[in-house]
Amino acid sequence: MERAAIVTGAAGAIGRATIARLAAAGFGIMLVDRDGDAVKEAAGGIAGTAVHSCVADVTSPGDVKRAVDQAIASFGTVDTLINIAGGGGPKKTLGIEDIDLDLWNHVMALNVTSTFLFSQAVMAGMTKKGFGRIINFSSILAFGEKGPPTTVPGRLAYATAKAALIGLTAQLAKDVGKNGITVNCIVPGLILGQPGTRVRGRFDALPDHEQARMLEGYPLGRAGSSEDVAAAVEFLVSEGAGYISGVALPVDGAYL
Ligand SMILES: NC(=O)c1ccc[n+]([C@@H]2O[C@H](COP(=O)([O-])OP(=O)(O)OC[C@H]3O[C@@H](n4cnc5c(N)ncnc54)[C@H](O)[C@@H]3O)[C@@H](O)[C@H]2O)c1
């Protein structure tokens, strides 16, 4: 079967590893990211498959529609949606008293509403095809984290949004399963991408004792890599994973 995917946050650490895997598996891919230079560079690194890019802000309903329309125009249909774009917002917050409503709403829009909007926009095409794969991105933070905030800026808002994505995944999987569409969610632990990537930069800037404290929580003895996550995504979007739906899969070195 010909496959075509939309990947949001495609220019980030996990996004780049994911598009490399999908390209090797023969997917046509629409890369979506708000960072225009980075998404063009990411697209340029992929060879041997049809790759397009769209500069879009996933918090904007108009941009989401434009990105999905562009993907459908490029590939005819979209059967795979990977909602990677997300994060804790621009401001480091320590506790509930530091979080203003703008930050709260931004973190919900970036993680939750974007996933809802993209899923809604691709649904008619997947239903018509009788086949679809949707992957959402939660976090171990959905279950809370002890101690001072570390690599995640707006931690309370982020934890809330990432927990909401587990619920969205569970319900949507039950709603659309009859149409041959699976919906699953990855729950990453600490994932350190290549040097220069966002989370890696924040981790590297922490004092040694803070880094050690974070890594102590990982029985496998290391942080995860972007490739660890991309491998799980590749499996869940495969045709062979068609009886797995509604799960929240930790990729976290046994942290949870
Ligand atoms: N890296 C980790 O340790 C970790 C752990 C748990 C969960 N996650 C989740 O995994 C996902 C990817 O993480 P990552 O480490 O690759 O992050 P990253 O910051 O490296 O990549 C995120 C990408 O999303 C893009 N983006 C951000 N806001 C956007 C917007 N409004 N519109 C369009 N694009 C936007 C950025 O430009 C960037 O390219 C995120 O949802 C994150 O919350 C990451």
The ligand as an SDF file (V2000), in Angstrom:
LIG
                    3D

 44 48  0  0  0  0  0  0  0  0999 V2000
   12.7140   15.2970   24.2780 N   0  0  0  0  0  0  0  0  0  0  0  0
   12.1460   14.8420   25.3880 C   0  0  0  0  0  0  0  0  0  0  0  0
   12.7960   14.5780   26.4120 O   0  0  0  0  0  0  0  0  0  0  0  0
   10.6510   14.6400   25.4190 C   0  0  0  0  0  0  0  0  0  0  0  0
   10.1070   13.9460   26.5170 C   0  0  0  0  0  0  0  0  0  0  0  0
    8.7290   13.7450   26.5640 C   0  0  0  0  0  0  0  0  0  0  0  0
    7.9290   14.2280   25.5540 C   0  0  0  0  0  0  0  0  0  0  0  0
    8.4840   14.9050   24.5120 N   0  0  0  0  0  0  0  0  0  0  0  0
    7.5780   15.4090   23.4810 C   0  0  0  0  0  0  0  0  0  0  0  0
    8.0260   14.9450   22.2360 O   0  0  0  0  0  0  0  0  0  0  0  0
    7.7550   15.9280   21.2470 C   0  0  0  0  0  0  0  0  0  0  0  0
    9.0320   16.2740   20.4790 C   0  0  0  0  0  0  0  0  0  0  0  0
   10.0470   16.6320   21.3820 O   0  0  0  0  0  0  0  0  0  0  0  0
   11.4900   17.0940   20.8610 P   0  0  0  0  0  0  0  0  0  0  0  0
   12.4480   16.8410   21.9530 O   0  0  0  0  0  0  0  0  0  0  0  0
   11.7570   16.5650   19.4890 O   0  0  0  0  0  0  0  0  0  0  0  0
   11.2550   18.6770   20.7800 O   0  0  0  0  0  0  0  0  0  0  0  0
   11.9940   19.7630   19.8460 P   0  0  0  0  0  0  0  0  0  0  0  0
   11.8450   21.0660   20.5380 O   0  0  0  0  0  0  0  0  0  0  0  0
   13.3660   19.2990   19.4780 O   0  0  0  0  0  0  0  0  0  0  0  0
   11.0980   19.7700   18.5520 O   0  0  0  0  0  0  0  0  0  0  0  0
    9.8310   20.3750   18.5390 C   0  0  0  0  0  0  0  0  0  0  0  0
    9.6060   20.9050   17.1390 C   0  0  0  0  0  0  0  0  0  0  0  0
    8.2800   21.4490   17.1220 O   0  0  0  0  0  0  0  0  0  0  0  0
    8.3210   22.7090   16.4790 C   0  0  0  0  0  0  0  0  0  0  0  0
    7.2500   23.5490   17.0060 N   0  0  0  0  0  0  0  0  0  0  0  0
    7.1740   24.0870   18.2410 C   0  0  0  0  0  0  0  0  0  0  0  0
    6.0710   24.8350   18.3350 N   0  0  0  0  0  0  0  0  0  0  0  0
    5.4510   24.7680   17.1270 C   0  0  0  0  0  0  0  0  0  0  0  0
    4.2630   25.3410   16.6050 C   0  0  0  0  0  0  0  0  0  0  0  0
    3.4990   26.1730   17.3380 N   0  0  0  0  0  0  0  0  0  0  0  0
    3.9160   25.0540   15.3300 N   0  0  0  0  0  0  0  0  0  0  0  0
    4.6950   24.2390   14.5700 C   0  0  0  0  0  0  0  0  0  0  0  0
    5.8410   23.6790   15.0080 N   0  0  0  0  0  0  0  0  0  0  0  0
    6.2020   23.9380   16.2840 C   0  0  0  0  0  0  0  0  0  0  0  0
    9.6910   23.2890   16.8050 C   0  0  0  0  0  0  0  0  0  0  0  0
   10.0870   24.2700   15.8350 O   0  0  0  0  0  0  0  0  0  0  0  0
   10.5670   22.0440   16.7680 C   0  0  0  0  0  0  0  0  0  0  0  0
   11.1020   21.8240   15.4790 O   0  0  0  0  0  0  0  0  0  0  0  0
    7.1030   17.0870   21.9550 C   0  0  0  0  0  0  0  0  0  0  0  0
    5.6920   16.9580   21.8970 O   0  0  0  0  0  0  0  0  0  0  0  0
    7.5740   16.9180   23.3750 C   0  0  0  0  0  0  0  0  0  0  0  0
    6.7030   17.5140   24.3010 O   0  0  0  0  0  0  0  0  0  0  0  0
    9.8140   15.1110   24.4170 C   0  0  0  0  0  0  0  0  0  0  0  0
  1  2  1  0
  2  3  2  0
  2  4  1  0
  4  5  1  0
  4 44  2  0
  5  6  2  0
  6  7  1  0
  7  8  2  0
  8  9  1  0
  8 44  1  0
  9 10  1  0
  9 42  1  0
 10 11  1  0
 11 12  1  0
 11 40  1  0
 12 13  1  0
 13 14  1  0
 14 15  2  0
 14 16  1  0
 14 17  1  0
 17 18  1  0
 18 19  2  0
 18 20  1  0
 18 21  1  0
 21 22  1  0
 22 23  1  0
 23 24  1  0
 23 38  1  0
 24 25  1  0
 25 26  1  0
 25 36  1  0
 26 27  1  0
 26 35  1  0
 27 28  2  0
 28 29  1  0
 29 30  1  0
 29 35  2  0
 30 31  1  0
 30 32  2  0
 32 33  1  0
 33 34  2  0
 34 35  1  0
 36 37  1  0
 36 38  1  0
 38 39  1  0
 40 41  1  0
 40 42  1  0
 42 43  1  0
M  CHG  2   8   1  16  -1
M  END
$$$$
